[in-house]
Amino acid sequence: MESWFSDPDQTPHQLEHFWADSSGGFIRKHNWTGAWPAGTYTYLAFDFTKSFWTSVEFEMTESLTYKAYLPIIVKHY
């Protein structure tokens, strides 16, 4: 799978590739460092075997200027 996220101004940032389980589900751990503005972010993942995009939006309510951990869990039923 390929993963991306976009920040509040919709600038895309490519992340690393990874493998999902046999059902297409995955858990991602994204470590954030640096200064990031408050706003709505989108995490996107593309499954090459199924040609399928999945995404989740999340909101940071205050500017992030320290290291943070963001768990993302996706399961197909």
FIMISE-375665 format. One line per field, with one value per atom (N, C-alpha, C, O): atom name; z, x, y; residue number from 0. Coordinates in Angstrom, 1 decimal. Last residue first. Layout:
% residues N
atom <- (CA  ...)
up <- (Z  ...)
east <- (X  ...)
north <- (Y  ...)
seq <- (NUM  ...)
***
This chain:
% residues 77
atom <- (N  CA  C  O  N  CA  C  O  N  CA  C  O  N  CA  C  O  N  CA  C  O  N  CA  C  O  N  CA  C  O  N  CA  C  O  N  CA  C  O  N  CA  C  O  N  CA  C  O  N  CA  C  O  N  CA  C  O  N  CA  C  O  N  CA  C  O  N  CA  C  O  N  CA  C  O  N  CA  C  O  N  CA  C  O  N  CA  C  O  N  CA  C  O  N  CA  C  O  N  CA  C  O  N  CA  C  O  N  CA  C  O  N  CA  C  O  N  CA  C  O  N  CA  C  O  N  CA  C  O  N  CA  C  O  N  CA  C  O  N  CA  C  O  N  CA  C  O  N  CA  C  O  N  CA  C  O  N  CA  C  O  N  CA  C  O  N  CA  C  O  N  CA  C  O  N  CA  C  O  N  CA  C  O  N  CA  C  O  N  CA  C  O  N  CA  C  O  N  CA  C  O  N  CA  C  O  N  CA  C  O  N  CA  C  O  N  CA  C  O  N  CA  C  O  N  CA  C  O  N  CA  C  O  N  CA  C  O  N  CA  C  O  N  CA  C  O  N  CA  C  O  N  CA  C  O  N  CA  C  O  N  CA  C  O  N  CA  C  O  N  CA  C  O  N  CA  C  O  N  CA  C  O  N  CA  C  O  N  CA  C  O  N  CA  C  O  N  CA  C  O  N  CA  C  O  N  CA  C  O  N  CA  C  O  N  CA  C  O  N  CA  C  O  N  CA  C  O  N  CA  C  O  N  CA  C  O  N  CA  C  O  N  CA  C  O)
up <- (6.2  6.7  5.6  5.8  6.8  5.8  6.4  6.9  8.8  8.7  7.6  7.5  10.0  8.9  8.8  8.8  12.2  12.1  11.0  11.1  13.3  12.3  12.1  11.7  15.9  15.4  14.4  14.6  16.1  15.6  15.1  14.2  18.4  17.8  17.4  18.1  18.3  18.6  17.9  17.0  19.5  18.8  19.3  20.5  18.9  19.7  19.0  18.0  18.1  18.0  18.8  19.3  16.6  17.1  16.9  15.8  17.4  16.6  17.3  18.6  18.1  18.4  17.6  17.3  17.1  17.6  18.0  18.2  14.3  15.4  15.8  15.0  13.1  13.4  14.5  15.6  10.3  11.8  11.9  11.1  8.0  8.4  9.9  10.6  6.0  7.3  7.6  7.3  3.3  3.9  5.2  5.5  0.6  1.8  2.5  2.3  -2.8  -1.8  -0.6  -0.7  -4.7  -3.8  -2.9  -2.2  -6.2  -6.8  -6.0  -6.6  -5.0  -5.2  -5.9  -6.2  -4.9  -5.4  -5.7  -6.5  -3.9  -5.2  -5.8  -6.9  -1.9  -2.0  -3.5  -4.3  -0.4  -1.7  -1.7  -1.5  2.0  1.7  0.4  0.2  3.7  2.6  2.4  2.6  6.1  5.9  4.8  4.9  6.4  5.8  5.6  5.1  8.9  8.1  7.5  8.0  9.8  9.5  8.5  7.5  12.4  11.2  11.0  11.7  13.4  13.7  12.5  11.5  11.8  12.2  12.6  12.2  13.2  12.3  12.7  13.9  13.6  13.8  12.7  11.5  14.7  14.0  14.3  15.2  14.1  14.7  14.0  12.8  14.5  14.0  14.8  16.0  13.4  14.4  13.8  12.7  12.9  12.3  13.4  14.3  12.4  13.5  12.9  12.4  11.2  10.9  12.2  12.9  10.5  11.6  11.2  11.0  8.2  8.6  9.8  10.0  5.9  7.1  7.4  7.1  3.9  3.5  4.7  4.4  4.7  4.5  4.0  3.7  5.1  4.0  3.7  2.6  5.9  6.1  5.0  4.1  4.0  4.7  5.0  4.4  3.9  3.6  4.5  5.7  2.6  3.7  3.2  2.2  1.8  1.4  2.6  3.4  3.6  3.1  2.6  3.0  2.3  3.4  2.7  1.5  0.8  0.6  1.8  2.2  1.2  1.7  1.6  2.2  -0.3  -0.1  0.3  -0.1  1.0  0.4  0.7  1.9  2.1  1.1  0.4  -0.7  4.3  3.0  1.8  0.7  6.4  6.2  4.9  4.4  4.6  5.7  5.5  4.4  3.8  3.3  4.6  5.4  3.4  4.2  3.6  3.0  2.1  2.0  3.1  3.7  1.2  2.1  1.9  1.6  -0.5  -0.5  0.4  0.4  0.0  0.0  0.0  0.4)
east <- (-14.5  -15.4  -16.1  -16.8  -11.3  -12.4  -13.2  -12.7  -10.0  -10.4  -11.4  -12.3  -7.5  -8.5  -8.8  -7.8  -6.3  -6.7  -7.8  -8.8  -3.7  -4.7  -5.0  -4.1  -2.4  -2.7  -3.8  -4.8  0.1  -1.2  -1.5  -0.9  2.0  1.8  0.3  -0.6  4.2  2.9  2.9  3.6  6.5  6.3  5.0  4.6  5.4  6.1  5.9  5.1  3.6  5.0  5.9  6.9  0.6  1.4  2.9  3.4  -2.1  -0.9  0.0  0.1  -5.2  -4.2  -3.0  -2.7  -6.8  -7.4  -6.5  -6.9  -6.7  -5.9  -6.4  -6.6  -8.8  -8.6  -7.7  -7.8  -8.9  -8.8  -8.5  -7.9  -10.2  -9.9  -9.8  -10.5  -9.1  -9.7  -9.3  -8.1  -9.5  -9.0  -9.7  -10.8  -8.5  -9.3  -8.7  -7.5  -8.8  -8.3  -9.2  -10.4  -7.9  -8.9  -8.2  -7.2  -6.9  -7.1  -8.1  -9.1  -6.2  -7.6  -7.9  -9.1  -3.4  -4.0  -5.5  -6.0  -2.8  -2.5  -3.2  -3.6  -4.5  -4.3  -4.1  -5.0  -3.6  -4.0  -3.6  -2.4  -4.6  -3.9  -4.5  -5.7  -4.5  -5.0  -4.1  -2.8  -5.6  -4.7  -5.3  -6.4  -6.0  -6.5  -5.4  -4.3  -6.8  -5.9  -6.5  -7.5  -7.9  -8.3  -7.3  -6.9  -6.0  -6.9  -7.2  -6.9  -3.0  -4.3  -5.1  -5.0  0.2  -0.9  -2.2  -2.4  3.2  2.0  0.9  0.6  6.6  5.4  4.4  4.7  8.0  8.0  6.7  6.0  6.7  7.6  7.6  7.2  4.7  4.8  5.8  5.9  4.4  5.0  5.2  5.8  1.9  2.6  3.1  2.4  1.2  1.6  2.4  3.5  -1.5  -0.4  -0.1  -1.0  -2.9  -2.7  -1.4  -0.4  -5.2  -3.9  -4.0  -5.0  -6.9  -6.8  -5.4  -4.5  -7.0  -6.9  -6.8  -6.7  -6.9  -8.3  -8.2  -9.2  -4.2  -4.9  -6.3  -6.8  -2.9  -3.1  -3.9  -4.3  -0.6  -1.8  -1.9  -1.2  2.6  1.8  0.6  0.7  3.8  3.6  2.7  2.1  5.7  4.8  4.8  5.7  5.7  6.3  5.2  4.1  4.1  4.7  5.2  5.2  3.8  3.9  4.6  5.7  1.5  2.9  2.9  2.1  -0.3  -0.1  1.4  2.3  -2.1  -0.8  -0.5  -0.5  -4.4  -4.5  -3.2  -3.2  -4.1  -4.2  -4.2  -4.0  -3.9  -5.2  -5.3  -6.4  -2.3  -2.4  -3.6  -4.3  -2.6  -2.6  -2.9  -3.7  -0.6  -1.5  -1.5  -0.5  -0.3  -0.2  -0.9  -1.8  0.9  0.2  0.6  1.8  0.3  1.0  0.3  -1.0  0.8  0.0  0.9  2.0)
north <- (-5.3  -6.4  -7.1  -8.0  -4.0  -4.3  -5.5  -6.4  -1.4  -2.8  -3.0  -2.1  0.7  0.5  -1.0  -1.8  3.0  1.6  1.5  2.2  5.0  4.9  3.4  2.6  7.0  5.7  5.7  6.5  9.3  9.2  7.8  7.3  11.1  9.8  9.7  10.0  13.9  13.3  12.0  11.7  16.4  15.1  14.5  14.5  19.8  18.8  17.5  17.4  21.6  22.0  21.0  21.4  22.1  21.0  21.5  21.7  24.2  24.0  23.0  23.0  22.5  23.5  23.2  22.0  20.5  21.7  22.8  24.0  18.7  19.1  20.5  21.4  16.1  17.6  17.8  17.2  13.9  14.2  15.6  16.3  11.5  12.9  13.0  12.3  8.9  9.3  10.7  11.1  6.6  7.8  8.1  7.5  4.5  4.7  5.9  6.2  3.3  4.3  4.3  4.1  0.5  1.1  2.1  1.8  -1.7  -0.4  0.4  0.9  -4.0  -3.8  -2.5  -2.2  -3.8  -5.1  -4.9  -5.6  -1.3  -1.6  -2.8  -2.9  0.8  -0.6  -0.9  -0.9  3.8  3.2  1.7  1.4  6.1  4.9  4.3  4.3  9.2  8.4  7.2  7.3  11.5  10.4  9.6  9.2  15.0  13.8  12.8  13.1  17.5  16.8  15.5  15.1  20.6  19.3  18.7  19.3  22.5  22.4  20.9  20.0  24.1  23.5  23.5  24.3  23.4  24.3  23.5  22.3  22.1  21.8  22.7  22.8  21.7  22.6  22.4  22.5  18.6  19.9  20.7  20.3  15.3  16.2  17.5  17.6  12.4  13.8  14.5  14.4  9.2  10.0  11.4  11.6  6.9  8.1  9.0  9.5  3.8  4.6  5.7  5.5  1.9  2.7  3.5  4.0  -1.2  -0.2  0.6  0.0  -2.6  -2.2  -1.3  -0.6  -4.9  -4.0  -3.7  -4.4  -6.8  -5.4  -4.4  -3.2  -9.3  -8.8  -7.3  -6.7  -9.8  -10.5  -10.0  -10.1  -6.5  -7.9  -8.5  -7.8  -4.4  -4.6  -6.1  -6.9  -2.9  -4.1  -4.1  -3.9  0.3  -0.8  -1.9  -1.7  3.2  2.1  1.1  1.0  6.4  5.2  4.2  4.3  9.4  8.6  7.3  7.2  12.6  11.1  10.5  11.0  15.1  14.6  13.1  12.4  17.7  16.3  16.0  16.7  20.4  20.0  18.6  18.2  21.4  20.3  20.0  19.4  23.0  23.7  22.7  23.1  21.1  21.9  22.7  22.9  18.3  19.2  20.1  20.0  14.9  16.3  17.1  16.8  11.9  12.8  14.2  14.6  8.6  10.0  10.7  10.1  5.4  6.2  7.7  8.0  2.3  3.6  4.5  4.5  -1.2  0.0  1.2  1.2)
seq <- (76  76  76  76  75  75  75  75  74  74  74  74  73  73  73  73  72  72  72  72  71  71  71  71  70  70  70  70  69  69  69  69  68  68  68  68  67  67  67  67  66  66  66  66  65  65  65  65  64  64  64  64  63  63  63  63  62  62  62  62  61  61  61  61  60  60  60  60  59  59  59  59  58  58  58  58  57  57  57  57  56  56  56  56  55  55  55  55  54  54  54  54  53  53  53  53  52  52  52  52  51  51  51  51  50  50  50  50  49  49  49  49  48  48  48  48  47  47  47  47  46  46  46  46  45  45  45  45  44  44  44  44  43  43  43  43  42  42  42  42  41  41  41  41  40  40  40  40  39  39  39  39  38  38  38  38  37  37  37  37  36  36  36  36  35  35  35  35  34  34  34  34  33  33  33  33  32  32  32  32  31  31  31  31  30  30  30  30  29  29  29  29  28  28  28  28  27  27  27  27  26  26  26  26  25  25  25  25  24  24  24  24  23  23  23  23  22  22  22  22  21  21  21  21  20  20  20  20  19  19  19  19  18  18  18  18  17  17  17  17  16  16  16  16  15  15  15  15  14  14  14  14  13  13  13  13  12  12  12  12  11  11  11  11  10  10  10  10  9  9  9  9  8  8  8  8  7  7  7  7  6  6  6  6  5  5  5  5  4  4  4  4  3  3  3  3  2  2  2  2  1  1  1  1  0  0  0  0)
***
